Amino acid sequence: MHEDHTGKTTPNEQKAPMKHANHRGHHEMMMEDFKKRFVVSLILTIPVLILSPAIQGFLSFKFQFSGSIIIFFLLSSIVYFYGGYPFLKGIVDELKVKTPGMMTLIAVAISVAYFYSAAVIFGLPGKVFFWELVTLIDIMLLGHWLEMRSVLGASRALEELVKIMPSEAHLLKNGGTVDVRVDELKVGDTVLVKPGEKIPIDGIVVKGETSVNESMLTGESRPIGKKTADEIIGGSINGEGSVQVEVNKTGKDTYLNQVIELVQNAQESRSKTQDLANRAALILTIVALTVGTITLVAWMLYVQDFNFALERAVTVMVITCPHALGLAIPLVVAVSTSLAANSGLLIRDRQAFERARDIQAIVFDKTGTLTQGKFGVTDIIPLTNMDENDILRFAASLESNSEHPIALGIVNSAKERDLKLESLEEFNSIPGKGVEGLVNGKKLKVVSPGYLKEKGIEVTNDLIEKAEQQGKTVVFLLEEDRPLAAMGLADIIRKESKEAIEKLKSMGIKCMMLTGDNRFVAKWVAEELELDDYFAEVLPHEKAEIIKEVQKEYIVAMVGDGVNDAPALVQANVGIAIGAGTDVAVESADIVLVKNDPRNVVDITVLSKKTYAKMFQNLIWATGYNTFAIPLAAGVLFSYGILLSPAAGAILMSLSTIIVSINAKTLKMA
């Protein structure tokens, strides 16, 4: 049961957002845990290095006192058990699901080093590996902390969806209005919605007339007229009129709650891929265990000295886990994240960002993504010898006193052309048809086609018919009742969109559009931008399904900015949100474009390819020295007097780490 007899929202309805809030909190706690363990381990590492016989011998100094070897052991033990805990727990988790990776490699290396060194401390002949152990743990903790910082951004989409709804509603009761909590509303209640307010709940208009902005919910770019008996969606924004709405859906049945469920389902079904470092770690784990075992057996048979054979085997297994491997990926991620952020690209999910290099098709939302998400004049069609700028200036002067979206679109278009508006007198609204007034002494009107039909005024023009076929809103400028011009208004296509589409297509990427808008507008935008395909009049719950269909042929990225895009953003292989869109779209996405510039999608794709190349290079550098370090550590050149000591192996590891760091820093956007 999601709803009791009072119609109140029950705890079950809050389950999804609470679950995701807890999920994010868990990731933040993990990141802080890695940071704390790194700081504590780093502090304890200093005395371990000072007390290490190997370090003292290397730097030619001696520092020993009564009990120093026990303190050396105890401090190393704390770092092993406290600092190494995430990796010891990680090996258990990885082996449970039979996917050994980085955690397994680290845990094997530090455990072999620790228990062998502990045995040496308590009498087994050999050398201790404590300083290698603690520095390895430090580096790995730092790497994982950096990685978690870069990928932290677990989706808060469900929380943001809930925030969209107003918390209170004006309930009509006993001839007046009472402000009540939205979750107290029941089916059959009637609420008053004032101009400019958000619709508090799904319902049906029972009194009044208005226009409603549903663009953030359905993708419909034009304001939608609402009159008695029309359905209205909770979360949409009321326009210029007051309306009374009868509640017909509550709780889990409302539009937004259904979107919440879609987002949750898509998030939970997303597969998790192993990254490059984990694959490299798996290979190195197998190499370490195999070569370590072979080394132990071979030396046992060759010299029949168990202590020497064991030391060689341990050296192999410790050296096989390079310090640089723990930084190879996180360092590149940190650099690429920083580069991207400076360019207005915020990476929220690293794995999705890596997948961006393989994108084969990009599906763009229309409203607010390829277009500006606001009405503007796209066509000016003179019906006399009047100049286009004069037509727009007179129309804007007349509309300057109106708050209707069409009026605002005309006025804003005039401002964009830097047109100076004329003085307006005797302004009057023609209900449902337009406006009229005196502009420079001329009695002008801006009216809808309905006004012309009512007055029997006929206008025949191919350009007007074409604009109407493209789904644009057409209005007429009249002097008295004589048509002077027509204007087509639509959601204005961004100037940057065409360049972005051209570049993506030149890279072999299919470009498509997905919109809740009508098919005529969609066709016009698709033709203007030369898109490969488009999907129009798509309901929000259908968007994720269309992405699934496209995914059958391509690796897909989705670019959007509205609430209605959230499920599709999550469903796509890579979800990219326009930053100035709703918080829901931003929180559902893997990557956020802060600048509202579709060309940044090209930048993301290019940067992803370069980042992956750097990761691959770093892994080669991080593990490449193993090709000669492991055989030397195993003692294949022992007969020639060449034997790689743990200290020499550590120097090679340090060199590898430096190379990895420098290589990561060379990553550039262009």
TASULFEN-V959807 format. One record per residue. N is the residue number from 1. PHI is phi in radians with two decimals (NA if undefined). Layout:
N/PHI, N/PHI
This chain:
1/NA, 2/-1.83, 3/-2.53, 4/-1.56, 5/-1.21, 6/-1.51, 7/1.50, 8/-1.30, 9/-1.28, 10/-1.66, 11/-0.96, 12/-1.06, 13/-1.25, 14/-1.59, 15/-1.05, 16/-1.08, 17/-1.09, 18/-1.12, 19/-1.06, 20/-1.29, 21/-1.12, 22/-1.12, 23/-1.09, 24/-1.13, 25/-1.04, 26/-1.11, 27/-1.13, 28/-1.13, 29/-1.11, 30/-1.10, 31/-1.09, 32/-1.13, 33/-1.14, 34/-1.07, 35/-1.10, 36/-1.11, 37/-1.12, 38/-1.13, 39/-1.08, 40/-1.09, 41/-1.13, 42/-1.11, 43/-1.10, 44/-1.24, 45/-1.13, 46/-1.02, 47/-1.15, 48/-1.09, 49/-1.13, 50/-1.13, 51/-1.48, 52/-1.26, 53/-1.01, 54/-1.11, 55/-1.16, 56/-1.06, 57/-1.17, 58/-1.17, 59/-1.67, 60/1.01, 61/-2.46, 62/-2.32, 63/-2.48, 64/-2.38, 65/-2.67, 66/-1.05, 67/1.51, 68/-1.10, 69/-1.18, 70/-1.24, 71/-1.08, 72/-0.96, 73/-1.18, 74/-1.14, 75/-1.09, 76/-1.14, 77/-1.14, 78/-1.09, 79/-1.10, 80/-1.11, 81/-1.36, 82/-1.46, 83/-1.21, 84/-1.49, 85/-0.93, 86/-1.00, 87/-1.40, 88/-1.18, 89/-1.24, 90/-1.12, 91/-1.13, 92/-1.12, 93/-1.12, 94/-1.18, 95/-1.26, 96/-1.05, 97/-1.70, 98/1.01, 99/-2.28, 100/-1.07, 101/-2.60, 102/-1.03, 103/-1.05, 104/-1.13, 105/-1.06, 106/-1.13, 107/-1.07, 108/-1.09, 109/-1.10, 110/-1.26, 111/-1.23, 112/-1.05, 113/-1.10, 114/-1.19, 115/-1.21, 116/-1.15, 117/-1.12, 118/-1.09, 119/-1.13, 120/-1.16, 121/-1.01, 122/-1.70, 123/2.14, 124/-1.22, 125/-1.09, 126/2.64, 127/-2.01, 128/-1.52, 129/-2.00, 130/-1.12, 131/-1.22, 132/-1.16, 133/-1.06, 134/-1.20, 135/-1.21, 136/-1.11, 137/-1.10, 138/-1.01, 139/-1.10, 140/-1.20, 141/-1.12, 142/-1.08, 143/-1.06, 144/-1.21, 145/-1.14, 146/-1.06, 147/-1.11, 148/-1.17, 149/-1.08, 150/-1.31, 151/-1.70, 152/-1.10, 153/2.74, 154/-0.91, 155/-1.06, 156/-1.82, 157/-0.97, 158/-1.19, 159/-1.10, 160/-1.18, 161/-1.04, 162/-1.12, 163/-1.17, 164/-1.09, 165/-1.29, 166/-1.12, 167/-1.50, 168/-2.21, 169/-2.42, 170/-1.61, 171/-1.43, 172/-1.41, 173/-2.63, 174/0.93, 175/1.41, 176/-2.35, 177/-2.05, 178/-2.24, 179/-1.35, 180/-2.27, 181/-1.20, 182/-1.03, 183/-1.30, 184/-1.63, 185/-1.22, 186/-2.09, 187/-1.02, 188/1.79, 189/-1.15, 190/-2.08, 191/-2.09, 192/-1.71, 193/-2.06, 194/-1.51, 195/-0.98, 196/1.48, 197/-1.50, 198/-1.38, 199/-1.20, 200/-1.36, 201/-2.80, 202/-1.20, 203/-2.97, 204/-2.19, 205/-1.20, 206/-1.92, 207/-2.80, 208/1.78, 209/-2.52, 210/-2.80, 211/-2.08, 212/-2.19, 213/-1.59, 214/-1.91, 215/-1.03, 216/-1.34, 217/-1.83, 218/-1.96, 219/1.57, 220/-1.20, 221/-1.35, 222/-1.48, 223/-1.07, 224/-1.76, 225/-1.19, 226/-2.24, 227/-2.36, 228/-0.91, 229/1.46, 230/-1.44, 231/-1.34, 232/-2.42, 233/-1.79, 234/-1.07, 235/1.77, 236/-1.33, 237/-1.87, 238/-1.23, 239/-1.58, 240/-1.61, 241/-2.03, 242/-1.46, 243/-2.38, 244/-1.84, 245/-2.12, 246/-1.58, 247/-1.19, 248/-2.13, 249/-2.51, 250/-2.39, 251/1.00, 252/-1.16, 253/-1.46, 254/-1.25, 255/-0.95, 256/-1.15, 257/-1.15, 258/-1.20, 259/-1.12, 260/-0.97, 261/-1.12, 262/-1.08, 263/-1.08, 264/-1.07, 265/-1.09, 266/-1.16, 267/-1.11, 268/-1.26, 269/-1.57, 270/-1.15, 271/-1.35, 272/-1.85, 273/-1.76, 274/-1.29, 275/-1.57, 276/-1.02, 277/-1.07, 278/-1.14, 279/-1.18, 280/-1.13, 281/-1.12, 282/-1.09, 283/-1.08, 284/-1.16, 285/-1.08, 286/-1.10, 287/-1.07, 288/-1.04, 289/-1.18, 290/-1.20, 291/-1.17, 292/-1.06, 293/-1.16, 294/-1.05, 295/-1.07, 296/-1.05, 297/-1.15, 298/-1.09, 299/-1.23, 300/-1.07, 301/-1.28, 302/-1.43, 303/-1.97, 304/0.92, 305/-2.12, 306/-1.04, 307/-1.09, 308/-1.13, 309/-1.08, 310/-1.16, 311/-1.07, 312/-1.09, 313/-1.12, 314/-1.13, 315/-1.02, 316/-1.03, 317/-1.23, 318/-1.31, 319/-1.18, 320/-1.09, 321/-1.66, 322/-1.29, 323/-1.00, 324/-1.08, 325/-1.08, 326/-1.20, 327/-1.89, 328/-0.93, 329/-1.45, 330/-0.98, 331/-1.13, 332/-1.14, 333/-1.06, 334/-1.08, 335/-1.17, 336/-1.17, 337/-1.11, 338/-1.15, 339/-1.01, 340/-1.10, 341/-1.06, 342/-1.15, 343/-1.79, 344/1.46, 345/-2.09, 346/-1.77, 347/-1.59, 348/-1.79, 349/-2.33, 350/-1.11, 351/-1.10, 352/-1.17, 353/-1.08, 354/-1.09, 355/-1.16, 356/-1.04, 357/-1.18, 358/-1.80, 359/-1.01, 360/-1.94, 361/-2.55, 362/-2.12, 363/-1.84, 364/-1.70, 365/-1.22, 366/-1.50, 367/-1.17, 368/1.51, 369/-2.00, 370/-1.37, 371/-1.97, 372/-1.40, 373/1.35, 374/-2.50, 375/-1.18, 376/-2.79, 377/-1.38, 378/-1.84, 379/-2.37, 380/-2.09, 381/-2.06, 382/-1.16, 383/-1.93, 384/-2.32, 385/-1.57, 386/-1.27, 387/-1.22, 388/-1.01, 389/-1.12, 390/-1.15, 391/-1.04, 392/-1.17, 393/-1.14, 394/-1.13, 395/-1.13, 396/-1.18, 397/-1.06, 398/-1.20, 399/-1.52, 400/-1.12, 401/-1.63, 402/-1.80, 403/-1.82, 404/-1.14, 405/-0.95, 406/-1.14, 407/-1.07, 408/-1.10, 409/-1.10, 410/-1.19, 411/-1.11, 412/-1.12, 413/-1.13, 414/-1.16, 415/-1.11, 416/-1.11, 417/-1.61, 418/1.00, 419/-1.51, 420/-1.48, 421/-1.37, 422/-1.55, 423/-1.25, 424/-2.13, 425/-2.30, 426/0.90, 427/-1.18, 428/-2.60, 429/-1.62, 430/-1.73, 431/-0.86, 432/1.27, 433/-2.19, 434/2.69, 435/-2.41, 436/-2.55, 437/3.01, 438/-1.70, 439/-2.12, 440/0.92, 441/1.43, 442/-1.69, 443/-1.48, 444/-1.96, 445/-2.41, 446/-2.05, 447/-2.36, 448/-1.51, 449/-1.01, 450/-1.07, 451/-1.16, 452/-1.09, 453/-1.12, 454/-1.09, 455/-1.57, 456/1.28, 457/-1.59, 458/-1.80, 459/-2.28, 460/-2.04, 461/-2.77, 462/-1.10, 463/-1.17, 464/-1.18, 465/-1.07, 466/-1.12, 467/-1.08, 468/-1.16, 469/-1.15, 470/-1.43, 471/1.42, 472/-1.39, 473/-1.49, 474/-1.88, 475/-2.19, 476/-2.12, 477/-1.74, 478/-2.07, 479/-1.93, 480/0.99, 481/-2.07, 482/-1.75, 483/-1.13, 484/-1.76, 485/-2.92, 486/-2.15, 487/-2.31, 488/-1.74, 489/-2.10, 490/-2.77, 491/-1.16, 492/-1.32, 493/-1.25, 494/-1.12, 495/-1.10, 496/-1.32, 497/-1.10, 498/-1.10, 499/-1.10, 500/-1.08, 501/-1.11, 502/-1.06, 503/-1.15, 504/-1.13, 505/-1.15, 506/-1.19, 507/-1.54, 508/1.47, 509/-1.72, 510/-1.26, 511/-2.02, 512/-2.27, 513/-2.31, 514/-2.23, 515/-2.63, 516/-1.50, 517/-1.24, 518/-1.23, 519/-1.20, 520/-1.25, 521/-1.12, 522/-1.06, 523/-1.11, 524/-1.08, 525/-1.12, 526/-1.06, 527/-1.23, 528/-1.07, 529/-1.67, 530/0.98, 531/-1.28, 532/-1.31, 533/-2.88, 534/-2.63, 535/-2.23, 536/-2.00, 537/0.92, 538/-1.58, 539/-1.27, 540/-0.91, 541/-1.26, 542/-1.54, 543/-1.08, 544/-1.11, 545/-1.16, 546/-1.18, 547/-1.05, 548/-1.04, 549/-1.14, 550/-1.14, 551/-1.16, 552/-1.17, 553/-1.93, 554/-2.37, 555/-1.47, 556/-2.00, 557/-1.91, 558/-2.05, 559/-2.08, 560/-2.74, 561/-2.48, 562/-1.90, 563/-0.99, 564/-1.17, 565/-1.52, 566/-0.96, 567/-1.07, 568/-1.22, 569/-1.07, 570/-1.29, 571/-1.20, 572/-1.09, 573/-1.08, 574/-2.38, 575/-1.77, 576/-2.12, 577/-1.89, 578/-1.31, 579/-1.08, 580/-1.48, 581/-1.37, 582/-1.28, 583/-1.03, 584/-1.09, 585/-1.08, 586/-1.08, 587/-1.31, 588/-1.53, 589/-1.58, 590/-1.54, 591/-2.38, 592/-2.06, 593/-1.65, 594/-1.17, 595/-1.49, 596/1.02, 597/-2.05, 598/-1.03, 599/-1.12, 600/-1.15, 601/-1.10, 602/-1.11, 603/-1.04, 604/-1.06, 605/-1.10, 606/-1.15, 607/-1.11, 608/-1.09, 609/-1.09, 610/-1.17, 611/-1.11, 612/-1.08, 613/-1.08, 614/-1.15, 615/-1.04, 616/-1.11, 617/-1.04, 618/-1.12, 619/-1.18, 620/-1.12, 621/-1.14, 622/-1.20, 623/-1.97, 624/-1.06, 625/-1.14, 626/-1.08, 627/-1.06, 628/-1.97, 629/-1.21, 630/-1.15, 631/-1.05, 632/-1.16, 633/-1.15, 634/-1.25, 635/1.66, 636/-1.19, 637/-1.89, 638/-1.04, 639/-1.18, 640/-1.69, 641/1.42, 642/-1.86, 643/-2.49, 644/-1.33, 645/-1.46, 646/-0.99, 647/-1.13, 648/-1.14, 649/-1.08, 650/-1.16, 651/-1.12, 652/-1.09, 653/-1.10, 654/-1.11, 655/-1.07, 656/-1.07, 657/-1.11, 658/-1.11, 659/-1.07, 660/-1.05, 661/-1.12, 662/-1.12, 663/-1.08, 664/-1.09, 665/-1.21, 666/-1.43, 667/-1.15, 668/-2.24, 669/-1.17, 670/-1.59
